[in-house]
Amino acid sequence: EATQAGQPAPDVELTTPEGKTVKLSSLIQGKFTYIDVWATWCGPCCKEIPFVEKLVEEMKGSTKLQFVSFSVDSDRQAWEAKLQADKPAWQQFILDADANKTLSDALGINGIPRFILLGPDGIIINQDAPRPSDPALKELLNGLTN
């Protein structure tokens, strides 16, 4: 049974590009957190990246919102190469197979890209949030942060 809105997000372990591990709960820090679950081999995922970039740029003055990306790549080198090429201006993490399974099982993720919106308390607002390319997302984020 997938975790629903109003429930705490699973506190999965994430790995930074530098190889450090952190828990999802340590990232929240009282901010709305928009999570992009993606992989380098996923065409639709990569098509959303420019839209994430635009939102990050447009909302960079907000102290109430942060963007993070969780790669589910099994090929860490492919992920690192994509980060080197794109130089994203928001936090990037990779999930190992166990963390990916935990997150996917908990949130009912059966395909990517998937976007998740968490509240400042780590509670799920939407486990299947609008894509960055959907104009409704910007309205939603503005509504939460203004």
N, C-alpha and C positions, 0 to 999 in steps of 0.2 A: 504494500500500500504506500503510495507516494505521499511525502510530506506536503501538506497544504499550506496556503497562505495563512498567516497567523501563528505558524509554528516556528521554532528556532531552526535556522539553517544547520545542516550537518557540519560539525567542526573538523573538516578535512585538513589533512596536512598538505601543504603546497611547497614547491621548490622554486627558488628564485633562479634567474639566469646565472648567478654566481655560485649556485649550489647549496645555499642555506635553506633550511626548512623552517617554515612558519605555519601556524594554525590560522585558519580562516578567521576565527574570533579575534585574533590579534590585529587584523587589518581594519576591522569595522570602525573603531575609534569614534563612535558617536556620529558617523556620517551615513547618509544614504549611499549604498554601494550597488553599482550596476556592474554585473559580471557578464562577460562574454566568454562562453565555452565554445572552443573552436579547435581546429587542427590545420596544419599547413597543407595537407592533401585535400582539404574540403573546399571546393570551388565556391559554393555559396558563402562559406565562412569568410574567405578572403575577399569576396565582393563587398562584405559589410565593413571591412576594416577602414576604408576611406570615410565612411559615414561615422564610425566611432571617432576617428581622428578629428573630424569636423565638430562633433559634439564636445569632445575634450577641449578643443580650442575655444569654442563658444562659451563653455561653462567653467573655464579655468579659474575665474574669479570666485567661484562658489566655495565657501568653507563648509558647506553642508552635504556635498556630493563628491564621490570619487568613482572612477572607472578602473576596473581591473579585468585582465584577461587570463583565463585558465586554458592552457593548451592541453589536449588529450593525446598529443603525438606520442607514439612509442619510440620514434626516432628523434632523440634529443638534439642531434646534430642538425637535422632539418629545421627544427624549431629555432635553434640558435642562429642558423644562417638567415632565416626569415627575419628575426629580430635585428640582426646586423644590417640587413638590406633596408628594412622599413624604419628603424629607429623610433619605435612608438614612444610617445610622451606620457604614457600612463603605465601603471605597474603590470608586470608580466610574470606569470607563474606557469609551471608545468605540473600536471598531476601524474603520479605514477599509477600503475594499473590498479592497485588497491584503492587509492583515493578516488580515481575515476569511477570505479565500481560503486564505492560508497555514495559518492555524489549522485551518480546516475540512478542508482536504486532509490535513494532517498527522494529525489526530485522527479522521478519518472522520465528521465531523459533517455529517449530512444533514438535520437538523431541530433545532429548539430548542423548549423549553429543553434545554440540555445542561449537565451539571455534571461538573467535572473536579477530581480530587484529586491534588495534587502533594506530594511529600516535601520536607523541608527543604533538600534538595540540588537541587531542580528536576526530579527524576526523576518520571515519571508513575507514580502508584500505581494510579489508575483513571481512564481517559479517558471512562468513562460511569458516574460515581459515582451513588449513590442521590440522589433528589430530597430537598430539605429537608422535604417533607411525609411522607417515608418514615421511620418511627421507627427503622429500621435505620441511618440516617445518624448519628443522635446516638450510638448505641452504637459505631459505627465510629470516630467522632471522639473519643469518650471513651477508647476503647481505644488510640488512637494518642497521645493527649496525657497520659495518666495513667501 
